Amino acid sequence: VKNFEIQQFRNDGAVIWISLNARTERDGEGKILYIEGIVHDITAHKEAEEKLHEYAAEIADLYNNAPCGYHSLNSEGVFVNINNTELTWLGYSRDEIVGRMKFTNLLTPDSMAAFPANFKKLGEQGWIRDLEYEIIRKDGTTFPIILNATVLRDENGNFVLNRATMFDITELKNTEKELQRLNETLEQRVEARTEEMKNARRAALRMMQDAELERERVKEAMDKLRESEEALRNAEREQYAIFESLTIGIAFVKDRVIIRGNAKLGDLFGRTMDEMIGQSTRIWYKNEEEYLGPGASTYEDLKQHNVHRREQELMRKDGSLFWCQFNVRAMDPQEISHGVVC
């Protein structure tokens, strides 16, 4: 026998793994005289092999059940691998996707129009990030995603496959729409109340030019003015209450100084707003390198595009770290003031 592996007891009762190589020695008539062999203790090897299997299983579980979608495409854009998270989003089985479908089969017409140029760019520079597409599920419904990808090449530099992450941003898109709706509603209310106030003031001025007989009309106009002002204050209080009750952290930052934020922002960083207002955004970063690196890149993006998105590990007041998805929009690019959704 060669390389026969088996477990055995040692004299102290411990269990070890051995590898046995043995042969029989026979006499002239073919009878077995004895068996001789060599035994190797392979316990350490077996333990290392078992740990390697456990590690591989952990990596596979992390890949398949990550909170984001993972997939790989070959140079033709055909799926060669995909994790369980992404399959659940799409509603397909692995056999329906891998080796059978292209990523373009999942795109809406608008997204499909942008894909060829982006895929070519990926092949040329080796990476792409923050691409937004709209994906079609198996049942025909759609959802928005953000995609980031890198390229794996062979020794000759040829495109072998890509490695891509997908994030479902449906909730983020809904939040952006709700914020836009609230902003438009507030602007409409302010415009309407402002016009009411102007009309009330003009009416009051005209009535004040009359004599004593017109005082009642002046009083009535002033009452209307006070009602309009109160209504405006109520609208502002309502907007402030909505702002404070949002379940995402929102901050307004100017020249890297925090000038305003909602209650959720304070919860995220474990600080009161009094502790943050007027402070540099440096207090959000765990070290100077990240503050001057990814933090500073926000302003370059805002100057060029008025928007900036990224994921960043930030620090609470107690020193604990958490991951935050930044969605930043410039309020005034000239002053580099902006709002942050986290």
C-alpha positions as CSV (number, residue, x, y, z in Angstrom):
1,V,0.0,0.0,0.0
2,K,1.1,3.5,-0.7
3,N,0.2,6.7,1.2
4,F,-2.5,5.1,3.2
5,E,-3.9,7.7,5.7
6,I,-5.5,6.6,9.0
7,Q,-6.0,7.9,12.5
8,Q,-4.4,6.0,15.4
9,F,-4.1,6.3,19.2
10,R,-0.8,7.2,20.9
11,N,0.1,5.5,24.2
12,D,-1.1,8.7,26.0
13,G,-4.5,8.4,24.4
14,A,-4.0,11.3,21.9
15,V,-5.2,10.8,18.4
16,I,-2.8,11.4,15.5
17,W,-2.9,11.0,11.7
18,I,-0.3,8.8,10.0
19,S,0.6,8.0,6.4
20,L,1.6,4.3,5.8
21,N,3.7,2.9,3.0
22,A,4.2,-1.0,3.4
23,R,4.9,-4.2,1.5
24,T,5.0,-7.9,2.2
25,E,8.1,-10.1,2.1
26,R,7.4,-13.7,1.0
27,D,9.4,-17.0,0.9
28,G,10.1,-19.1,-2.2
29,E,6.6,-20.7,-2.0
30,G,4.9,-17.3,-1.8
31,K,4.0,-17.5,1.9
32,I,4.1,-14.2,3.8
33,L,7.2,-14.0,6.0
34,Y,6.6,-10.5,7.3
35,I,5.3,-7.0,6.5
36,E,7.7,-4.0,6.5
37,G,6.7,-0.4,6.2
38,I,7.3,3.3,6.9
39,V,5.0,5.4,9.0
40,H,4.9,9.3,8.8
41,D,3.2,11.5,11.4
42,I,1.0,13.8,9.2
43,T,-1.1,15.3,12.1
44,A,0.2,18.9,11.5
45,H,-0.5,18.6,7.8
46,K,-4.0,17.3,8.3
47,E,-4.8,20.1,10.8
48,A,-3.5,22.7,8.4
49,E,-5.5,21.2,5.6
50,E,-8.7,21.3,7.8
51,K,-8.1,24.9,8.7
52,L,-7.6,25.7,5.0
53,H,-11.0,24.0,4.2
54,E,-12.6,26.0,7.0
55,Y,-11.1,29.3,5.7
56,A,-12.2,28.5,2.2
57,A,-15.7,27.9,3.4
58,E,-15.7,31.2,5.3
59,I,-14.5,33.0,2.2
60,A,-17.2,31.3,0.1
61,D,-19.9,32.3,2.6
62,L,-18.7,35.9,2.7
63,Y,-18.7,36.1,-1.1
64,N,-22.1,34.5,-1.5
65,N,-24.0,36.2,1.4
66,A,-22.3,39.6,1.4
67,P,-24.7,42.6,1.8
68,C,-23.8,43.7,-1.8
69,G,-23.9,41.9,-5.1
70,Y,-20.7,40.3,-6.6
71,H,-20.2,39.0,-10.1
72,S,-17.5,38.5,-12.7
73,L,-17.8,38.8,-16.5
74,N,-15.5,37.5,-19.2
75,S,-14.2,39.7,-22.0
76,E,-17.5,39.2,-23.9
77,G,-19.6,40.4,-21.0
78,V,-20.9,37.0,-20.1
79,F,-21.4,36.0,-16.5
80,V,-18.8,33.6,-15.2
81,N,-19.6,33.9,-11.5
82,I,-22.3,35.6,-9.3
83,N,-23.1,35.5,-5.6
84,N,-26.3,34.5,-3.9
85,T,-27.2,38.1,-2.9
86,E,-27.2,39.3,-6.5
87,L,-29.2,36.2,-7.6
88,T,-31.8,37.0,-5.0
89,W,-32.1,40.6,-6.2
90,L,-32.5,39.4,-9.8
91,G,-34.8,36.4,-9.2
92,Y,-32.7,34.1,-11.4
93,S,-31.0,30.8,-10.5
94,R,-27.3,30.4,-10.9
95,D,-27.7,27.9,-13.8
96,E,-29.9,30.5,-15.7
97,I,-27.1,33.2,-15.4
98,V,-23.6,31.7,-15.3
99,G,-22.3,31.0,-18.8
100,R,-25.7,31.8,-20.4
101,M,-26.5,35.4,-19.9
102,K,-24.6,38.7,-20.6
103,F,-24.8,41.6,-18.2
104,T,-26.5,43.6,-21.0
105,N,-29.4,41.2,-20.9
106,L,-30.3,42.7,-17.5
107,L,-30.1,46.4,-18.5
108,T,-33.0,48.7,-19.4
109,P,-32.7,50.5,-22.8
110,D,-31.3,53.7,-21.3
111,S,-28.7,51.8,-19.3
112,M,-27.8,49.6,-22.3
113,A,-26.9,52.7,-24.3
114,A,-24.2,53.7,-21.8
115,F,-22.8,50.2,-21.2
116,P,-20.5,49.6,-24.3
117,A,-18.5,52.8,-23.7
118,N,-18.2,52.0,-20.0
119,F,-17.1,48.4,-20.6
120,K,-14.5,49.6,-23.1
121,K,-13.2,52.1,-20.6
122,L,-13.0,49.3,-18.0
123,G,-10.9,47.2,-20.3
124,E,-8.6,50.1,-21.1
125,Q,-7.9,51.6,-17.7
126,G,-8.6,48.5,-15.6
127,W,-11.2,50.0,-13.3
128,I,-14.5,51.9,-13.2
129,R,-16.5,53.2,-10.2
130,D,-19.8,54.7,-9.2
131,L,-21.6,53.8,-12.5
132,E,-25.4,54.0,-12.1
133,Y,-27.5,51.5,-14.1
134,E,-31.2,50.3,-14.0
135,I,-31.5,46.5,-13.8
136,I,-34.4,44.4,-15.0
137,R,-35.4,41.5,-12.7
138,K,-36.7,38.2,-14.0
139,D,-40.2,39.3,-13.2
140,G,-39.8,42.4,-15.3
141,T,-39.6,44.9,-12.5
142,T,-36.6,47.2,-12.3
143,F,-34.3,48.7,-9.6
144,P,-31.3,51.1,-9.6
145,I,-27.8,50.1,-8.8
146,I,-24.3,51.5,-8.4
147,L,-21.5,49.4,-9.9
148,N,-17.8,49.3,-9.3
149,A,-15.4,47.0,-11.1
150,T,-11.7,46.1,-11.6
151,V,-10.1,43.9,-14.3
152,L,-8.1,40.6,-13.8
153,R,-5.5,40.1,-16.6
154,D,-3.2,37.2,-17.7
155,E,0.6,37.4,-17.9
156,N,0.3,39.0,-21.3
157,G,-2.0,41.8,-20.1
158,N,-5.1,40.3,-21.8
159,F,-8.6,40.8,-20.2
160,V,-9.5,37.5,-18.4
161,L,-12.5,38.7,-16.3
162,N,-13.7,41.5,-14.2
163,R,-14.6,41.6,-10.5
164,A,-17.6,43.8,-9.8
165,T,-19.7,44.9,-6.8
166,M,-23.3,46.0,-7.1
167,F,-25.3,48.0,-4.5
168,D,-29.1,48.3,-4.6
169,I,-29.7,52.1,-4.2
170,T,-33.5,52.0,-4.3
171,E,-33.8,53.4,-0.8
172,L,-31.3,56.1,-1.6
173,K,-33.1,57.1,-4.7
174,N,-36.4,57.3,-2.9
175,T,-34.8,59.4,-0.2
176,E,-33.4,61.8,-2.8
177,K,-36.8,62.1,-4.4
178,E,-38.5,62.8,-1.1
179,L,-35.9,65.4,-0.2
180,Q,-36.5,67.1,-3.6
181,R,-40.2,67.0,-3.1
182,L,-39.9,68.5,0.4
183,N,-37.7,71.2,-1.0
184,E,-40.0,72.0,-3.8
185,T,-43.0,72.1,-1.4
186,L,-41.2,74.5,0.9
187,E,-40.2,76.8,-2.0
188,Q,-43.8,76.9,-3.2
189,R,-45.1,77.6,0.3
190,V,-42.5,80.4,0.8
191,E,-43.4,82.0,-2.5
192,A,-47.1,81.8,-1.8
193,R,-46.7,83.3,1.7
194,T,-44.3,86.0,0.5
195,E,-46.8,87.0,-2.2
196,E,-49.6,87.1,0.4
197,M,-47.4,89.3,2.6
198,K,-46.6,91.7,-0.2
199,N,-50.3,91.9,-1.1
200,A,-51.3,92.5,2.5
201,R,-48.7,95.2,3.0
202,R,-49.8,97.0,-0.2
203,A,-53.4,96.9,1.0
204,A,-52.3,98.2,4.4
205,L,-50.4,101.1,2.8
206,R,-53.4,102.1,0.7
207,M,-55.8,102.0,3.6
208,M,-53.4,104.0,5.9
209,Q,-53.6,106.9,3.4
210,D,-57.3,107.3,4.1
211,A,-58.6,109.1,7.1
212,E,-60.0,107.9,10.4
213,L,-62.9,106.3,8.6
214,E,-60.6,103.8,7.0
215,R,-58.9,102.6,10.2
216,E,-61.0,99.4,10.5
217,R,-59.9,98.4,7.0
218,V,-56.3,99.0,8.0
219,K,-56.8,96.9,11.1
220,E,-58.3,94.1,9.0
221,A,-55.3,94.2,6.6
222,M,-52.8,94.1,9.4
223,D,-54.6,91.1,10.9
224,K,-54.3,89.4,7.6
225,L,-50.6,90.2,7.5
226,R,-50.0,88.7,11.0
227,E,-51.9,85.6,9.9
228,S,-49.7,85.3,6.9
229,E,-46.6,85.7,8.9
230,E,-47.7,83.1,11.4
231,A,-48.6,80.7,8.6
232,L,-45.0,81.2,7.2
233,R,-43.5,80.5,10.6
234,N,-45.7,77.4,10.9
235,A,-44.5,76.2,7.5
236,E,-40.9,76.8,8.6
237,R,-41.5,74.8,11.8
238,E,-43.1,72.0,9.8
239,Q,-40.1,71.8,7.5
240,Y,-37.7,71.8,10.5
241,A,-39.6,69.0,12.1
242,I,-39.4,66.9,8.9
243,F,-35.7,67.7,8.6
244,E,-35.1,66.5,12.2
245,S,-37.2,63.3,11.9
246,L,-35.4,62.0,8.8
247,T,-33.8,58.5,9.4
248,I,-30.6,59.5,7.6
249,G,-28.0,61.9,8.8
250,I,-27.9,65.2,6.9
251,A,-25.2,67.9,7.4
252,F,-24.6,71.3,5.7
253,V,-20.9,72.0,5.4
254,K,-19.1,75.2,4.3
255,D,-15.3,75.3,3.8
256,R,-15.0,71.9,5.7
257,V,-16.8,73.4,8.7
258,I,-20.1,71.9,10.0
259,I,-22.8,74.6,10.0
260,R,-25.9,72.6,10.5
261,G,-27.2,69.1,10.9
262,N,-30.2,67.0,12.0
263,A,-30.7,64.7,15.0
264,K,-29.8,61.5,13.1
265,L,-26.4,63.0,12.3
266,G,-25.7,63.5,16.0
267,D,-26.8,59.8,16.6
268,L,-24.4,58.5,14.0
269,F,-21.4,60.3,15.4
270,G,-22.4,60.0,19.1
271,R,-22.2,63.8,19.5
272,T,-24.7,66.6,20.2
273,M,-25.1,69.2,17.5
274,D,-23.6,71.8,19.8
275,E,-20.5,69.7,19.8
276,M,-20.3,69.5,16.0
277,I,-21.6,72.9,14.8
278,G,-18.6,75.2,14.0
279,Q,-16.2,72.2,14.1
280,S,-14.0,71.1,11.2
281,T,-15.1,67.8,9.5
282,R,-11.8,66.5,10.7
283,I,-13.6,65.2,13.8
284,W,-15.4,62.6,11.5
285,Y,-12.1,61.0,10.4
286,K,-10.0,58.5,12.3
287,N,-6.7,60.1,11.1
288,E,-5.2,63.0,9.2
289,E,-4.4,60.9,6.1
290,E,-8.1,60.0,5.5
291,Y,-9.2,63.6,6.2
292,L,-6.7,65.0,3.7
293,G,-7.2,62.1,1.2
294,P,-10.8,60.9,0.5
295,G,-12.2,63.7,2.5
296,A,-10.5,66.4,0.4
297,S,-11.4,64.7,-2.9
298,T,-15.0,65.6,-2.1
299,Y,-14.3,69.2,-3.0
300,E,-12.7,68.4,-6.3
301,D,-15.7,66.3,-7.3
302,L,-18.1,69.1,-6.3
303,K,-16.2,71.7,-8.3
304,Q,-16.5,69.6,-11.4
305,H,-19.9,67.8,-11.1
306,N,-21.8,69.5,-8.2
307,V,-22.3,65.9,-6.7
308,H,-20.1,63.4,-5.0
309,R,-20.7,59.8,-3.8
310,R,-18.4,57.5,-1.9
311,E,-18.2,55.1,1.0
312,Q,-16.0,56.0,3.9
313,E,-15.2,54.6,7.3
314,L,-15.8,57.3,9.9
315,M,-15.2,57.7,13.6
316,R,-17.7,58.4,16.4
317,K,-16.9,60.5,19.5
318,D,-16.1,57.3,21.5
319,G,-13.5,56.3,18.9
320,S,-15.6,53.4,17.4
321,L,-15.7,53.2,13.6
322,F,-18.6,52.7,11.2
323,W,-19.1,52.8,7.4
324,C,-21.0,55.6,5.9
325,Q,-22.2,56.1,2.3
326,F,-21.7,59.8,1.4
327,N,-24.1,61.5,-1.0
328,V,-23.0,65.1,-1.3
329,R,-24.6,67.9,-3.4
330,A,-23.1,71.4,-3.8
331,M,-25.4,74.2,-2.6
332,D,-23.0,76.9,-3.8
333,P,-20.0,75.6,-5.8
334,Q,-18.3,79.1,-5.6
335,E,-18.2,78.9,-1.8
336,I,-17.8,75.1,-1.8
337,S,-20.7,74.8,0.6
338,H,-22.7,71.6,0.4
339,G,-25.2,69.2,1.9
340,V,-24.2,65.7,3.0
341,V,-26.6,62.7,3.2
342,C,-25.1,59.9,5.3
